[in-house]
Amino acid sequence: MSSTVTPEPAVPTSSPAPPVRPSRLPAWLTNPWGRPRWLRLTTWVYIAWSLVPVLAAVVFSFNDGRSRSVWQGFSTRWWWGDPNLSVFHDPIYTNALVHSLELAALDMLIATPLGFLLAIGLSRWRGRGSGSANFLMLVPLTTPELAMAVSLLLVFTQLSVLPFTAIALGTTAQVIGQVTFSVSYVVVIVRSRLAAIGPEYEEAARDLGANARQSLQHVLLPLLLPAALASTLIVFALSIDDFVVTQYMSAGGETVTIPMLLYANARGAATTPALNAVATIMVLVTLIGVGGAYLVLRWFGHRSGEAGGDSAGQMGMDLTGME
């Protein structure tokens, strides 16, 4: 008995693929998923472009001569060496520095507790009007500072209604103006911390027998302490750097701040490098405030063992750009 062998079907042979022409561009330029070298280069160029003018102003604050553009030797003359024109001997500069620090301290003492309480209240408000209140709390962050300054000026000078008629332009009006926009920053920071914490800790405290006051005092407030300290330092940095609102609320030479002094004398032909020294002081104070907020958030985040410690520090750095 013979067996029949079925022949296998022939497999069609495919034509060879055409050769791939090598690209004339480098591989790192044609690969969109590679390392972002152009982004890194752009970032460093922007940082250099932003910092070089500031560093130049700082360097010329130590110039030995009166020029702010021609280097004439190193000296601390414009800081404390000159008995009449240096920063710490000229009453115009010292008064502006003291008044700026005074406004910043008052702004911190008022805006931080107020924003802290508002953040807790808004996070727990679930009734009618809560959405509108949350929206209105963010309005100062999006309103142009010039529009806010003009509005406050009209309220304090043209609105004949108590208690606005009792507020005169000067230190009181400047503090109220700064607190008006600083509160929103505190609310955003504290509410971000509240969202990261969640309600579980308070619920656990209530399950263990703590009442509402005890769970708030012994559980929630210690967890919110990093946000409170960071918002305090950020409010300080915002206040020391503010110009528009403070300028519109000022009244006379006693209420001049460092930003106002810089704006009034930056283009003056007779201005000495003492103005550069004042600007350097303001830069240092602002960096101390922002850097302190960043370190506080990172330290508390690592201390509590949270995975979000780095994100908390980044939150503090990102909020400085809202101004």
Residue, then its C-alpha position, 0 to 999 in steps of 0.5 A: m500500500s503506497s502512501t501519497v505525500t502531499p507537497e507543501p505549498a511554496v512560501p512566496t519569497s518577499s522582496p528585500a527591504p530597501p536599504v535605510r538611508p542614514s540620517r544626516l542629523p545627529a541621533w540626539l536631535t532626531n529622537p523626540w523621546g531622548r534626553p531633553r538637551w534643548l530644554r536644559l540649555t534653554t533653562w540655563v540660558y534663561i537663568a543666566w539672563s535673569l541673574v546676570p543683571v541682579l549680580a551686576a547690581v550687587v557687584f556695583s554696590f561695592n564700587d569705590g566711586r560714585s558710578r553705577s556702571v564703571w568699576q572703580g575698585f572694591s569698597t564698602r563705602w556705600w554700605w557703611g563707610d561713607p558717614n553721610l551717603s551710605v545706606f546705614h547712615d543716610p536717613i532716607y535709606t534707613n527709614a525706607l528699610v525700617h518701614s518695609l520691615e515694619l509693614a512686612a511684620l504687620d502683614m505676617l501677624i495679620a494675614t497668616p492667622l486670618g488666612f489659616l482660619l479661612a482655609i480651615g473654614l472653607s475646607r469644611w463649609r459644605g452649605r449654600g454659598s461655599g462655592s462662591a466663597n471659595f471663588l472669591m477667595l482666589v480673586p486677589l490672586t488673579t486680579p491685576e495689582l494695579a486694579m486692586a490698588v486703584s480700587l483700594l485708593l478709591v474706597f479709602t478716599q472717595l467712599s463716605v461710609l464707615p469704617f472706610t472714612a476712618i482709614a487714612l492713607g499711610t501705614t494703616a492703609q498700606v497694611i490693609g492693602q497688603v493683607t488683602f492680597s496676602v491672605s489668598y496665598v495663605v489660604v492656598i498653601v494651608r488648603s493644599r496641606l489640608a488636601a494632602i493630609g485628608p480627614e483620616y487623622e481627625e477621624a481616627a482621633r474621634d474614634l479614639g474618644a477625642n472631641a472636636r476641639q481636642s482633635l483640632q488642637h492635638v492632631l490637625l494643628p500640628l500637621l498644619l504647622p509646616a504650612a503655617l510657617a511656610s505661608t508666614l515666610i512667603v507673606f513676608a517675601l510678598s510684603i517686602d517686594d510689593f510696590v503698586v499697592t504700597q505706593y498707592m496707599s502711601a502718604g508722605g516720606e515716612t511711608v516710603t518703602i524700599p521698592m518705592l525708593l528704588y523706583a523713584n531713584a533708579r533713573g536719577a543721574a545723581t544716584t550713588p551705588a548706595l541704591n544698589a546696596v539697598a536693592t541688594i538688601m531687598v534681594l537678600v531679604t526676599l531670598i531668605g523668606v522664600g528659602g526659609a519657606y522651602l527649608v521649613l516644608r522639606w524639614f517637616g516633610h522628612r521629619s514626619g516621614e511623608a513621601g510628599g516632602d519634596s512635593a511640599g517644598q516644591m509647592g512653596m517654590d511654585l507659589t513665589g511665582m504667583e506674584 
